[in-house]
Amino acid sequence: MASYNAILAPKLKSACLEATPKESNLIKGHTGTNSSTRHLGRGREDQRVGMTVWFNQFTVLLHRSLKERRHESFNTLRVFQVFVGALLAGLMWWHSDFRDIQDRLGLLFFISIFWGVLPAFNAVFAFPQERAILMKEQASGMYSLSSYFMARIVGEMPMELALPTIFITMAYWMTGLKPDLGAFLLTLLILLGYVLVSQGLGLALGAAIMDAKQASTMANVTMLAFVLTGGFYVHKIPTCMAWIKYISSTFYTYRLFINVQYGNGEQIAKAFGCSGRNGNNYRDVGPDCKFIREDLEGQISPWVCVGAMVLMFVGYRVLAYLALRRT
C-alpha cells in the first residue's frame, strides 16, 4: 500500500483527471469558496479513483490467476488421484448398509481425511513458490497486496471445488449413502466448505513460513493432530489434548457428515432395540447401543459446527493476509 501511494497513485490520479476534464472541473469549481467542501470533494475523488484502480488491478490479477491455476488444478496426476480415490471408496464400501455403522463411519472419516489433507498440502506451496515474483512486483509498485491476495483467493475457489464435487458425486451413490437428494446436497455443501477451510489452513501456513519444505512439514503435523482428535480413532481424549479437537476442522466436518446420515441416532437406535433411555443413557447397554451412544449421539450441535467452520474459513485467510503483509 505504501508503494502504491508513493509511486502509482499520483500518476494514475492525474491520468484519470486528464481523461475526464469536465468531471474534474466540476469537482474543483463546486462551491469554490468553501474550503471544507473542496476537501470533501477531493477526498471522495481520491477514494473513487483508488477504488477504480484497485478493481482494475484485481481484474487483471484474477485473469492471470485463472490462466495459471487451471493447468495446475486440473493436471493429469491430480485428476487421476481424485478419480482413483473415488473409485476405491466406491468399491470398498459398495452399497453399504446403513446398519453397518462402523463401516459407514469409516467411509465418512476417510472422506474427511482425504479432503482435509489434499487441499492443505496443495495450498501450502502457493505463496512460497510465488515469493520472488510477488516481492519483485510489489517493489516496483505494480499493484497493491490486497488486490493480489483477493485475486488469488477468488481465482482458486472454482478450481478447488470442481474435483471434490466429482469425487463426492461418484463415491456417494456408489457407496449407497443415504439415498436422498437433500442429504446428498448437504453432504456436498459440507465437503466444499471443508475443502475451502483446509485450503485456508495451507495458505496461512505457507504465508507464515514462506519456505515450502518447512511449511509442508508443519501442515503434516497439524493435519495429523486434527485427524487423531477428529473423533473416529479415540473417544476419550486426554484432557491435556482435548482442546485440539475444538480447533480441528476434521472434527466438525466429521460430526456434520454423521448428522446428515444418521441425525441424532434415534432411527438407528430403534433398529438395534436401543431406543429406550434413562436420562441421557441407553437402558440397554449392549455393544451396539454403546457404539451408537458414543459415535452417533450429537456430541456437538450442527450449528456450532457450521459456525466454527465459517470462523475458520475467514480466520485462516485473514492470518494469511497478515503474514503476507509482514513478509
N, C-alpha and C positions, 0 to 999 in steps of 0.2 A: 504494500500500500504506500509506503514511503517513496519507493522508486517510482511508482505510478504518479504520485502527486508532484514529485520533483521534475520528472522528465516528460511524461506523456500529457499530463493534464493541461498545462498551458498551451501546448501546440494544438491538441485536439479541441480545446475550448475556442481558440482563435479561428481554427478551421471551420468549426460549426457555426460560429458567429458570422464569418465571411460568407458562408453558404446561405445564411438566412438573414440578410441585412435588414429587411423590413421588421422582422420579429425583434431583432437586436435593438433597432432604433426605438421601437415601441416600448421595450423594457427600459431603455435609458431615458426616454423622454417622458414617461408616465409620471406625473406629479413630481417634476424635477426639483421643485423647491423643498420637497420633504425628504430629508436625508435618511430617515428611518425606513421610509417606503422604498428608497433606492437600494438600501442594504438588503431589505427583504426580497426585492426583486432579483438582486444579484445572487442571493442565497438560493432562491428557488431555481434560478437559471443554472447555477453550478450543480445543484442536485439533479436537475433534469438531464444536463449534459453528462454528468457522471454515471447516471443510470443507463443512459443510452450507450455510452462507451462500454460499461460493464456487460450489458446484454449482447453487444456485438462481439466482445471477447468470448463470452460464454458460448455463443452460437458457433463461432469458428472453432473453438476448442472442442465442443461437443461433436462437431462434424469430424474432426481429426480423430477423436477418441473412438467414435463408432467405426471408422475405417480401420483403425489399428486393432481394436478389440475383437472384431468379428472373426478375424483369422485365428486369433489366439483362443477364443472361446469355443469355436467350432472346428478346431483341428481334429484330424482323424483319430489321434490317440485318445483324446478326451471323449469324443463321441463313442468310440469303441468301449472305453471304460464304463460309461454310463449304460450303454446297451447291454453289455455283459453283466453288469451288476443287477440290472432289472431282470434279465433273463434267468440268472442264477437264483435270485429271490423268488421269482415266479415258479421255477421248477422245484426248489427246495420246499416251498410252502404251497404247493399246487392245491388249490381248492380246499384249504384247511377248514376244519370245523370250528365254529365259534366256541364250542365247549372245550376244545383243546387250548386251554388258557395259556399254559406255559409256552406252547409253540407260537401262539398268536403274539404274546408279549415279546418273545424273541424276535419276531419279524418287525414289530413296531420299534424295538430298540435298535435293530440292525439299520433300519431306515434313519433313525436319529443319529447313529454313529456315522453312517456313510455320508449324509448330507450336512453333518457338522464339521467333519474333518476336511472334506474336499474343497468347499468354498474358502475355508480359512487358510488352507495351505496355498491355494491359488492366489488369494488376495495379498498374502504376506510379502510377496515379491514385487508387488505393483510399484510402490514408491522407491524402494532401494534400486530397482532397475532403471528408474527414470530420474534418479537423483542428479546425475551430471547434467542432463538436458534441462531439468527444472531449474537448477541453480544458474545455469548459463542464461536461460531465457528470463529468469527473474532479475538477474543482474543487469540485463540490457533493457529492462522495463517494458517488455513486450506485452505483458498482461498482469493482472492482479492475481494474487494467490487464491482468493476466494472464487474467482471465475474459473480458474483451473480446477480447483477442488470440486466445485459443483458440477462442472462438465464431466469430470472423471466419475463422480458418483452416479449422475443421471445416465451417462453413457453405458455404464456397466450393468445397470439394472435389467434391461431387456435381454442382454446377453446371458446373464447369470440365471435367469428364470426359465429360459427355454428348455434346457436339458432336464432340470428337476420335474418340469411338467410332463415331459415324455416318460421319464422314469416312473413316476407315480401312476401315470395312466396305464402303463404296461403292468407294473407289479400289483397294483390294487386289484384289478379284475382277474389276473392270473392266480393270485393267492386266495381269492374268494373272501376278501374282507367284506364288511357289512354292505350287502347289495342294495344300496340306496344312493340315489344321485346326490341328495343333500349331504350325506355322510362323506361321499367322495369329494365333493366340492369343499367341504370343511377341511378334510384331510389335505387337499391340495393347497388351500389357503394357509394352513398351519405350516406346511412344508416350505412354501415360498417365503413366508415370514422368517422361518428358521434359517433358510439359506442366506437371506439378507443380513440377519443378525450375525451369523458365522462369518460372512464376508466382512462385516464391520469390525469384528474382532481381529481378523487378519490385517485389515487396513491400519487399525490402531497400533498393532504390534510392529508392523513394518515401518510406519511413520515414526514411532517412538525410538526404534533401534537403528533403522537405516542401514542394516547390514543383513543381507539375505540369509546367510548361514545362521547367524545368531538369532534372527527373527524366526526362522523356521524351527529352530530348537526350542525357543520359548513357546511357539504355537503348539509344538508337540507336547510339551509339559502341561500347558494349560488345558488342551483338549483331553489329555489323559486324566487330569484331575476332574474335569467335567463329566467324563464318561463313567469313572469309578463312583462318583456321587450322583449319578443320574437316576438311581432308584431301581435298577434292574439287578445288579450284582449283589448289593448289600442293602438291607433294610435298616438294621440297627447300626448306624454310622456313629463312631465315637464322637463324643461331644466336642472335642477339640477340632474335629474335621467337618462337623455337621454344617457349619456356616458356608462351606464351599458350594453345597447344592443350591443355596439361595442366590448365588451369582452364576449358576450353571444354566446356560440356555438349553442344554440337553435335558436337564431335569424337567423344566417347564414344558418343553416340546413333547417329551415322553408322556407326561401327565395329560396333556391335551389330546394326544393320539388315543390314549386309553379311554378318555372321556367320550370321544366321538364313537368309539367302537362298543363300549360297554356301559356308558352312562355312569351312574353311581353304583353299579354292580348288582342291583336288585333282581334284574331279569335272570342273569346267570346264577345268582344265588338261589333263586326258586328252582331252577333246573337241577341243581345239586341238592335240593332239600335243605337249604341253609337260610331260608327266608325268615325264620323266627328269630327275634332278637331280644336281648335282655340289656336294656340301656344301649350302650354303643357296641356290645359284643354279641356275636352269634351264640345261641344256646347250644347248637350242635357244633362242637369243636373238633370236627374231623379234619383230615389233611387238606381236602378240597376247600372246606369252609375257611380254614386258617389261611390258605393261599389267597382266597378271594378277599378276605378281610385285609390282608397286608398289601396286596397289589392292586386291587380294583376299587376299593373304597376311596372316596375322594379325600386324599391327604391334603389337598390344597384346592381352593376354588378355581374354576376355569378362568374367571375374570381376573383373578390375581395373576394367573399365568400370562394372560394376554397383556395385562398392564406391565408386567415385568419385561416381556419381550419387546413391547413398544419402547420402554425406557432404555433397554439395551440397544435397540436399533438406533435411537437418537444419540445415546451417550457414547457409544463406540465411535461414531463419526465425528462427534464434537471433539473427543480426545485425539482422533487422528488429525483433525484440522489444527488443533492447538500444538500438536507435536510438529507438524509441518511449519507452522509459524516460528517455532523455536529454532528449527533447523535453518 
